[in-house]
Amino acid sequence: MAFSPLITQLMTHLRCLPGIGPKSAQRMAFHLLERARPEGLALAKTIEQAIQKIGHCEQCRSLSETQICTLCANPNRDSDLLCVVETPIDVMAIEQTASYNGYYFVLMGRLSPLDGIGPEEIGIKHFIQRIHTHPPREVILATNPTVEGEATAHYLAELLKQHHIKTSRIAHGVPLGSELEFIDGNTIIRSLHSRITIAENS
């Protein structure tokens, strides 16, 4: 059956979302057109505004509508702690636990030499600048417990040894091979509280 070219185009674009296959895209497209046209227009407007207005925080590199995000601009957070994560959604996962009150640095990726992703691609220069500008007492490495995440944590730990900064790694409760965004809040809390010291400042 041949659909309207616009319907086909809508379904094609919906498939760019993670976890959305042809059948899901079809159901979503027809739902919007049959039962949720006002909501669909509001969704389209919000997506357009978000893509146009949201960039990266100059300090932590997370997503933000302003040059400095609300977390970095909050003077009540603990400046002694800096938590390093791979993506902005990892920041959200940790924040939703309400168990951490320090600042963040977002790598926007992880080391993967086979994919051509090295230190330059994950913003190591920005990270070094961050710890020089606002030196923390402790850096918590909260990269995902995947092979690439562990390699990234090891690289950062070796780098931080040169700067004599206490370094710890999130530990118990986070299964190997998992992603932080899919971990429940209680598990993240246990991981943060049970972090392992990798290097002491000297």
C-alpha positions as CSV (number, residue, x, y, z in Angstrom):
1,M,0.0,0.0,0.0
2,A,1.4,3.4,-1.0
3,F,1.1,6.1,1.7
4,S,1.2,9.8,1.3
5,P,4.8,10.9,0.7
6,L,4.5,13.1,3.8
7,I,3.4,10.2,5.9
8,T,6.3,8.1,4.6
9,Q,8.7,11.0,5.3
10,L,7.3,11.4,8.9
11,M,7.8,7.7,9.6
12,T,11.3,7.8,8.2
13,H,12.3,10.7,10.4
14,L,10.8,9.1,13.5
15,R,13.1,6.1,13.0
16,C,16.1,8.3,13.7
17,L,15.1,8.0,17.4
18,P,16.8,5.2,19.4
19,G,14.7,2.1,19.8
20,I,12.2,3.1,17.1
21,G,11.9,0.6,14.3
22,P,9.5,0.6,11.2
23,K,6.5,-0.6,13.1
24,S,6.9,1.8,16.1
25,A,7.5,4.7,13.7
26,Q,4.3,3.7,11.8
27,R,2.2,3.6,15.0
28,M,3.6,6.9,16.2
29,A,3.0,8.7,12.9
30,F,-0.6,7.5,12.6
31,H,-1.3,8.3,16.3
32,L,-0.1,11.9,15.8
33,L,-2.1,12.3,12.6
34,E,-5.3,10.6,13.9
35,R,-5.5,11.5,17.6
36,A,-2.8,14.0,18.6
37,R,-2.4,16.7,16.0
38,P,-2.2,19.6,18.6
39,E,0.4,17.7,20.6
40,G,2.3,16.8,17.4
41,L,2.5,20.5,16.5
42,A,3.7,21.4,20.0
43,L,6.2,18.6,19.9
44,A,7.6,19.8,16.6
45,K,7.9,23.4,17.9
46,T,9.7,22.2,21.1
47,I,12.1,20.0,19.1
48,E,12.9,23.0,16.8
49,Q,13.5,25.3,19.7
50,A,15.6,22.8,21.6
51,I,17.8,22.1,18.6
52,Q,18.3,25.8,17.9
53,K,18.8,27.0,21.4
54,I,20.5,24.3,23.4
55,G,24.3,24.1,23.2
56,H,27.0,23.0,25.6
57,C,28.0,24.6,28.9
58,E,31.4,26.3,28.7
59,Q,32.5,24.7,32.0
60,C,31.2,21.2,32.2
61,R,30.2,20.6,28.5
62,S,26.8,19.3,29.4
63,L,23.7,20.5,27.5
64,S,22.5,24.0,28.4
65,E,20.5,26.9,27.0
66,T,23.0,29.3,28.5
67,Q,26.8,29.6,28.4
68,I,27.1,28.3,32.0
69,C,24.5,25.7,32.9
70,T,22.4,25.9,36.1
71,L,24.6,23.2,37.9
72,C,27.9,25.0,37.2
73,A,26.3,28.4,38.2
74,N,25.1,27.1,41.5
75,P,27.5,28.4,44.2
76,N,26.0,26.0,46.8
77,R,27.4,22.9,45.2
78,D,30.6,21.3,46.6
79,S,33.6,22.7,44.7
80,D,35.9,20.0,46.2
81,L,34.2,17.3,44.1
82,L,34.3,16.8,40.3
83,C,32.4,13.9,38.7
84,V,33.5,12.9,35.2
85,V,30.8,11.2,33.0
86,E,30.6,10.3,29.4
87,T,27.3,12.0,28.4
88,P,24.8,14.6,29.5
89,I,22.2,11.9,30.2
90,D,24.7,10.5,32.8
91,V,24.6,13.8,34.6
92,M,20.8,13.5,34.7
93,A,20.9,9.9,36.0
94,I,23.2,11.0,38.9
95,E,21.3,14.2,39.7
96,Q,18.0,12.2,39.9
97,T,19.4,10.3,42.9
98,A,19.9,13.5,44.9
99,S,23.0,11.9,46.4
100,Y,25.8,14.0,44.9
101,N,26.3,17.7,45.3
102,G,29.5,18.4,43.5
103,Y,30.2,19.6,40.0
104,Y,30.5,17.6,36.7
105,F,32.6,17.3,33.6
106,V,31.1,15.7,30.5
107,L,33.5,14.0,28.1
108,M,30.9,13.7,25.4
109,G,32.2,10.2,24.6
110,R,34.8,7.6,25.6
111,L,38.2,6.4,24.3
112,S,37.8,3.9,21.5
113,P,41.0,3.8,19.3
114,L,39.4,1.3,16.9
115,D,36.7,3.9,16.1
116,G,39.2,6.7,15.9
117,I,38.2,8.3,19.2
118,G,41.2,9.4,21.2
119,P,41.9,12.0,23.9
120,E,41.3,15.0,21.5
121,E,37.8,13.7,20.7
122,I,36.7,13.5,24.3
123,G,37.9,16.9,25.3
124,I,40.9,16.1,27.4
125,K,42.3,19.6,26.8
126,H,39.1,21.1,28.3
127,F,39.3,18.7,31.2
128,I,42.9,19.7,32.0
129,Q,41.9,23.4,31.7
130,R,39.0,22.7,34.1
131,I,41.1,21.2,36.8
132,H,43.7,24.0,36.5
133,T,41.0,26.7,36.7
134,H,39.0,25.2,39.5
135,P,41.1,22.5,41.2
136,P,38.9,19.9,42.9
137,R,40.0,18.0,46.0
138,E,38.7,14.8,44.4
139,V,37.8,13.6,41.0
140,I,35.2,10.8,40.7
141,L,35.5,8.8,37.5
142,A,31.9,7.8,36.6
143,T,32.5,6.6,33.1
144,N,30.4,3.5,32.2
145,P,31.7,0.1,33.2
146,T,32.2,-1.0,29.6
147,V,35.6,-1.9,28.1
148,E,35.9,1.6,26.6
149,G,34.6,3.2,29.8
150,E,37.2,1.4,31.9
151,A,40.0,2.3,29.5
152,T,38.9,6.0,29.7
153,A,38.8,5.9,33.5
154,H,42.3,4.3,33.5
155,Y,43.6,7.0,31.1
156,L,42.2,9.8,33.3
157,A,43.5,8.3,36.5
158,E,47.0,8.2,35.1
159,L,46.6,11.8,33.9
160,L,45.3,12.9,37.3
161,K,48.3,11.3,39.1
162,Q,50.5,13.9,37.4
163,H,48.4,16.7,39.0
164,H,48.4,15.1,42.5
165,I,44.6,15.0,42.7
166,K,42.7,12.3,44.7
167,T,40.9,10.1,42.2
168,S,38.2,7.6,42.8
169,R,36.1,5.3,40.6
170,I,32.4,4.4,41.0
171,A,32.2,0.8,42.1
172,H,29.8,-1.7,43.7
173,G,26.4,-2.1,42.2
174,V,27.1,-1.0,38.6
175,P,27.3,-4.2,36.5
176,L,30.1,-4.6,33.9
177,G,28.9,-3.7,30.4
178,S,26.0,-1.6,31.5
179,E,25.2,2.1,30.8
180,L,24.5,4.6,33.6
181,E,21.3,5.9,32.0
182,F,19.7,2.5,32.5
183,I,20.7,2.0,36.1
184,D,18.2,2.6,38.9
185,G,18.8,5.4,41.3
186,N,19.6,3.3,44.4
187,T,22.3,1.4,42.5
188,I,23.9,4.7,41.5
189,I,23.8,5.9,45.1
190,R,25.6,2.7,46.3
191,S,28.1,3.1,43.5
192,L,28.9,6.7,44.5
193,H,29.1,5.9,48.2
194,S,31.3,2.8,47.5
195,R,33.7,4.5,45.1
196,I,37.3,3.2,45.1
197,T,40.3,5.6,45.5
198,I,42.6,5.2,42.6
199,A,45.2,7.8,43.6
200,E,45.7,10.1,46.6
201,N,46.8,13.7,46.2
202,S,50.4,14.2,47.4
